[in-house]
C-alpha cells in the first residue's frame, strides 16, 4: 500500500508543469485540406507561421512557403485557383481552423522566392449569413416586414443563426446541388447533415441578459455584435473532424468535418432561478431608470468546489480562476490602462417616418382636403402627387437625452451625437440604436495586457479560453476583464511564441483601422436603406 506524501504531490505538480511547458514549445501541427476537407498535406518546411483568434470577430493566419516547397505546384495549379483551400493549425490545447483568403506569389529578381497564404478563421462564416424576415420563404416573397426578438440573448442569437443556417443548407430559396436527385435533393434538412451548424440551447434555462434585436436581411455578425458585447457573450467556433469526440448538444453525421458555432454566456452574472427570469432581472437590476446608465457590481470571490478537484479544468464565469499579479516576476509583459470620457449626453437618429405614420398623415390630409373640396364645390380635391410634402415630417427623427450623464459631465458638456441607426424614427430598431449610441459614447476605463503564456502557470485551452474573465493587478488594484484574443507564431529561426490580450482594445485602434470599420458600417447602412426604402421596419 503506497502512501501519498507532500513530496509525491509536489513532484507530480512539477512533472505536470514540465509537460505543459514542453508542449507549449512544440511547433504547431499544420494540415492543409482541399475544398472538400480532404487532407492534402501535413505541412513541413514553411518559412514562418502566425495565427490569431479574436473573440466575436474574424482572426487571420499567415503561412509563408519557400518557392521550392512541394505544395506550391498544387496551390498554383490553374484548376485549383478558384477552389477553397482549408487549414487546421493544431496547438497542444487549441485548434485554429480557417479558409484561404489570398495566395500571394512573391517574385524578386525575376524569380519566385516565396508563396504567402492568408487564411480567415472559421468565424468568418458568420459574416456571410443574412437573416431573412421570414427564413422559411424565398427572398422574393417576404410578407412580414422583419423578424424581431425580445428575450434572453443566447436564445435570440441561436434562433437567428439556426433558422437561417437551415434556410441556406436545405436550399429552400435556391436550386439544389443535384436537381436530378428527386426528393434526395432535400437530404440536408436535418442539422446533423450540415457543414455548418450551431449548438442549440434550452430556452427555459437561458439566464443570459435580455436583448432586443430585429432583422430584415441583416448580416448575422452585424446583427448580433451589439448583443454579444452588451451581454458579454462569446460566439465560439470549433471545427469538428471525423474521429474527434462528440460535441455535447449537437448530433453530427460523422463522415465529414463540421463548423460548429456555440453561444456562451461569459458575463459573470449568476441568477437565482436558472431561468429566463434571471436575464430580465439582470437588465432591470443593473440598469438605471432611463434604461441607459448601467450600475455594475462584482461578485464576492468564493473559491468554487470544482477548483479543488483533481482532473477538473476550466474556469467559472462568476469566480475567475486565473489571477495575474503585478511585480518583478509577473507574466505580464505589458499593460495599459486608459480612461475614456463621455462624448455626448444626447443621441439623435432617424431620417424617415414609419410607414404607418406616413399613411396616417396622407389619410388626414386627404380627409381635410376632401372636406375643403366639398365646401368649395370641388369634392375630388386630394393631396395626390404632392404627398411628398407631408411624408417623413412626423416622427422621422428621434432625440433621446440622458440627464444623469449630463449632470456627471458638468455644465459645459458636449451636446449631441448622431447614431447610425436604421434610418427610421420611432421604431424598435431605433431604440436599440439609441442604446448602442449611448454605449459607444460612454465613459469607461479599458485595460489591456500582453501576457507571456509560458510564464503564466495556467494554460490557454486547458484552464481558460476566449472571453473567459481574467483578474489581473494594475497599480495595486485587481481588475477583471475578458480574454479577447490569442495568437501563436513560429519560424525557422524563432521558437514558438504564444500571445494573449486581455481587455478590449478597439478604442485604441489606429485611425486606419477605425476608417476601415466605418467603411463597413456605411456599406451595411446603404444596403439596409435599399431594402428598407418603404420605411416599414421594426
N, C-alpha and C positions, 0 to 999 in steps of 0.2 A: 504494500500500500504506500503510494507516494504522498508526500506531504508538500502542499503548496506553501512556499516561503516568499518573503518580500524580495529576496534576491532573484527567485524564479520569475516573479511578476515583473520586476524591473528589466530583466533580460528579455522577456517576451515583448515588452513595450519597445525596447531598444531595437530588437530584431525587426519588429513591425516598421519602425521608422526607417531602418536601413533599407528595407524592401521598397517602401514608398519613395524614398529619395532616389534609389536606383531606377525605379520605374519612371520617375519624372525626368531622368536624364536620358532616357531612351529616345531615339529618333522615332517619330510617329510612323505608323504603318499606313502607307498611302496606296489606294487602289483606284484604278481608272476603269470606268464602265461605259458601254456603248449606249445607244438610245433606248434599248430595251432592258437596261440594267443587267446586261451580261458582262461578266468580267473580261476585260481586255488585257490588263497588265497589273502586276504588283510593282509599283514604281520604285526604281532604284536609280542612283546616279544623277539626281537633279542637282542644279546649282544652288538653289535656295528654295525655301518654302515659308509661307506665312499665312495664317488663318485667324480670323476673328469672328466671334459670335456676339451679337448685340441683342439685348433684351427688347422684344417687341419691335424689331426692325431687321433689315437685311444686312448681314455681315458679308465680308468678302474674303476670298483666299487667293493667293498668288503662288504659282509654281513656275519656276524658270528651268528650262531644259537646255542642255547644250545642243548645238546643231547636229551632232553626230549621234544623238540618242536614238535608240531603236524605235521609240514610239513616234518620233517626228513624222516619218513617211505616212503612218496611219492617220495622224492628225491632219496632215496637209493634203491627203488624197482628195481628189475632186469630188468623188461620190460621198465622202464623209463630211464635207464642209457644211452643208445645211442641217445635218443631223445633230441631235443632242449628244453631248459628252458629259458624263457624270463623274463625280469623285466622292470618295469617303476618306477622310483623314482620321485615323483611329489612334487616339492617345490612350494611355492606360485606363483612364477613368471617364473620358468624354469622347463622343463621336461627332465629327463635323461633316455633314453631307451637303452636297451642292451640285449645281449645274453650270457648265461653262458659259460665260457671257461673251468673252472675246478670246481670240488666239492671235497673238502678235508674232509675226515673223521678223526678227531683228537682223538687219543686214549692215555690215560695216566693212569698208574697204572692198566692196564688190562681192563679199561672201556672206552667206548666212552664218551668224555666230550663235544665235540662241532663238528659242521659241518660248514666249511668255504666255501663260494661261491664266486668265482671271475667272474665278468662279463666284457665283452668288449662292448664299446659304439657302437651304430649303424653305426658310421663312418667306422668301420672295414670292412663293406661290400665293400667299395671302394678298399680294398686290395685283394679281391678275384675276381676282374673283370679284364679280359685281353682284350686288344684292338687288334682285328684282322686287318690285312692289308686290307681284304675285308670282312667286317662283314656280308654281305649278302650271303656268301657262306660257306660251311663246312670247318673245319680246314684242311682237306685233300686236298682241292682244293683252292689254293690261288694264282691266276695268276699274281697278282700285288705285287711287292716287299714290298711296305709299304704304309701306309695311312698318308699322310703329311697334315699339317695345317700351313698356314701363314695368320694371320689376328688377329682381336680382341680376347683377351684371353678368355673372358667369353663365347663367341660363340664357340670357339675351345674346351674348357673343356666340354661344354654341348653337342657338336657334338659327341665327343668320348664316353661320358657317355651314351647318349640316343641310339646311334647306337648299342652299344654292350649290353646294357640292353635289347633292343628289340631282339637281336640275341639270348640271353640266355632264355628270358621268353616266346618267341614264340616257342622256340625249333627248330630253323632252322638247327642246327648242332647236334641234339641229339634226342633220342627216346622220344616221348610224354609220359606223365604220364599214359594215358589210350589209348592203341593202338586200342581198340575196339570201341572208341567213334566216328569213322568215321571222317567227317570234323570237328566235335566238338573238336578234339584234337588240333585245331589251334584257339580256342576261345580266347586265350590270346594275340592276335595280336595287340589289342588296348592298349595303355598305361594305360587307366583307369582300366584295369583288372589286372594290375601288383601288386606284393607285394613290389617291389622297383621301384621307378620312379624318374624322375628328372624334375624340373620346366623349361620349355624351355624359351628362350628369343627372343626378336625381333632383328635379326642381323642388321637391318637398324638403330636401336637406341642404338647399343652397342658402347659406347665410352671408353671401357676399353683399357688398353695398349696392343699393338700388341705383338704377341708371335709367335715363330716358334717351332712346335712340329712334330714329326714323329714316327709312331708306326708300328712295325711288331711283334705282340704278346707281346707288352709291358704291364706291370702291370699298371692299371689305376692310382693308387695312385703314383707310382714311376714316371709315365709319366708326370703328371700334377703338382707334388710338386714344381719343379723349377719355373714353370709358376705362380703358386699361390703365391710363395714367391716374385718373381720378380715384379708382378703386384699388390701386397697387396690385393689379393683376398681371400675370405673365402668360402670354400665349406661347407655350413651349412647342417645339417641333423636334421630332426624332425620326430617324429613318430606320424602320424595321426591315431586317434582312432575313431571308429563309435560314432557319436554324437558330435564330435568336429566341430567347424566352418569350412567351406570350405577354402581351401588354394588357394589364387588368382593365376591364371595362369595355374592350373593343374586340370583336371577333375578326380574325384575318384568315384568308383562304390558305395562305402559306406557300404558294408557288411562285410569288414574285415579291419584290420589295414594295414597301408602302410608306408613304409620307404621313405621319400621324401628328395631328395638332391636338393640344390639350390645354384648356384654360385653367390656370391655377391661381387661387387666391392667396397672395403673399403679403397681405396688408398688415398682419399682426393683430387684426381685430378678432376678438373672441366673444361671441354672443352667449346668451344664457339658455336659449331654447334649441339651437341647432336647426332652425327652420328659417324660411324667408323673412320671418318677423325680425330676426336679428339684423338683417341688412337694412330694413326700414328704420329700425331703432338707431342704427349707425348713422343714417342720414339725419334723422331728427336730433339725435343726441350730440352730434359733433358739428352741427350747422346752426348758426345763429338765426334769429327770426327773419332776416332778409334773404335767407337761403343762399347767401354768398360767402359770408365770413365764417371760416371754419375754426373750431376750437379743438386742438389736438392734445391728447394726453398719452403718456406712455404707461404701459402696464408695469406692475412691480415685477422684479426679477426673481421668480421662484424656479429652482432647478427642477425640470421635469424628471419623472422617474425613468423615462427612456434613456436619458443620458448616463444612467448608472448601470445599464445592462450591457453585457458583452455581446459583440456582433451586431449591435444596433447602430446604424449610422444615419446621418441626415440631421436636419435642424427643424425645430418648431418655430412657426412664424411668430408666435406670441412670446417666445423666450429665445432669442438668438444664441446659437451655440458658440459661434466664433466671436471672440472679443480680442481686438488687436491693441496692445498698449503702445504708448509713445515712450521714447527713451533711447538710450545708446544702442540697445540690441533689438530694436523694433524691426519687424519685417516690412514696415512702411518705408518705401524708397523715396516717396514724396507725398505731400498732402497740401491741399489748398482749401481755404475757407473764404467764401465770397458772400458778402451781404448785398442783397438786391433791394432797391427801394420801390415803393408803389409808383406806377407810371401814370395813372389817372384814376379818378373816382367815379366816373360815369361812362357807360357804354352806349354807342349808337350803332344801329344796323338797319337794314331794310332796303327798299327800292321799289317794290311792287306791293299793291294791296292784295290780300287774299281774294280768291275768285268770288267767294260769297259776298264780300264787301262791294266789289265792283258790280256784281249782279244787283244787289240791293240799291246801289246808287243809280244805276240805269233804270231800275224799276220805279224808284221815287221820282227821277227826273221825267220819265215818260208820263207818269201819272200826273205830275204837276203841269207839264206842257199839254197833256190831254184835257185837263180841266180848263187851262187857259184858252186852248183852242176852241173848246165848246163854248166858252164865254164870248169869244170874239167872232164866232161863226166859222172856225176852221178846225173841225174835230179831228182831222188827220195829222195835227201837229205833233211831232216827236223829235227826239234828240238825234236819231239817225246817225249819219256819218260823223257827227260832232261828239260822239260818246267819249272819244279820247280826252276831251276837255275835263271830264269828271272822273275818269278812271285813274286809279293809282294816286288819289288825292287824300283818301281817308285810311288811316291805319297802315299806310305804306311804309312808314318808318317808325322805329321804336327807340326810346331812350330810357335807360334804367340807371338812376343814380345810386350811390352807396354812401349814405350819410355817415355810417360808422367809419368807413375808410377815410372820408373827407375830414372827420374830426381827428383821426390819428395822424393824417398827413400834415395838417395845420391850415391856417387861413389862406396861405398862398399856394394851395395845392393845384397841381395840373388838373385841367378840367375834364376833357373827354378823350375817348379813344374809339376809333372805328373798328367794328368787328366784321370780319369777312364771313358772314353767315349765309343762309340760303337765298338772300336777296328778296325775301318776302317778310313784311312786318306782321307782328301779332300772330305767330304760329308756334306750334310745339318746337319745331326746329330752331325758331328764333330764340326761345327761352334757353335751349341748350347752348346755342351760340353765345348768348349773353354770359352764361356761366363760364364757358370756355374763355371768353374775353376777360372776365374778371380774374380767372386763373392765370392767364398769360401775363397780366399786368400787375400781379400781386407782389407784395414784399415777402421775401423769403431768404433763407440762408442756405447756400448749397455747399456741399462737401465733396471733394474729390480726393481719392487716394490711390496711388500706384503701389502695388504690393508685390513682393518677391515670394512667389508660392513655395519655393524650396525652403525658405526660412520661416514659413508661416506656422508649420506644425499641423495644419489642417489641409486636407486635400480636396481640391475642386472636383466635383463629380462624385465624391465619396461622402464627405461631410456636409457639403453645401453646394448650391448650384445658382444659376442666374436668377435674379430677383429675390434671392433669399436675403434676409435682413442681417447685416453685419454691424457689430458695435466696434467703434474704434475711437481712440483717445486723441483729442486735439486741445492743446493748451490746458491740460488738467481736467478736461470735461469729456465725458463719453457721449458720442453721437451715434445714432442708429440710422443707417441708410441701406439702400438695396445695392446688390452687386449687379451692375448694368452691362458689363461686357467682359469677355475674357479672350485671350489670344495665345497662339503658340507660333514660334518662328524657329527656323534652323537653316543652316547652310553647310557647305563643305568645310568652311574654315571656322565656323562658330558653333558652340554647343547649343543644345535645345534650350530655349528660353520661354517661359510662360509669363504672362502678364494679366493683371486683373484691374478693373476700375470700379471703385465704389463711389456711388453718387451719380447724379445726372449732370453732365457737362454741357447740355445743349445751350445754356445761357452764355457759356464761354466759348461758343463756336466762332470760327473765323468769319469775317464778313462774306467771303466767297461761299462758304457752306450755308450761311443763312440766306444768301441770294438764291442759291440753288433750291433750297427748301421753299422759299417764297414762290419761285417759278412753278414748282409742282403744285402749290396751293392755288395759284392763279389759273393754271390749266384745268385743275379739277373744278374750280368755280365756273369757268367758261363752259365746261361740259355739263355741269349741273344746271346752269341757266338755259342751256339748249333744250334739255328735257323738261324743264320746269317753266317754259315760256308762258304757259297758261296761268301760272301763279297758283296752281292747285296742288299744294303740298301740305303736309302736316308739320 
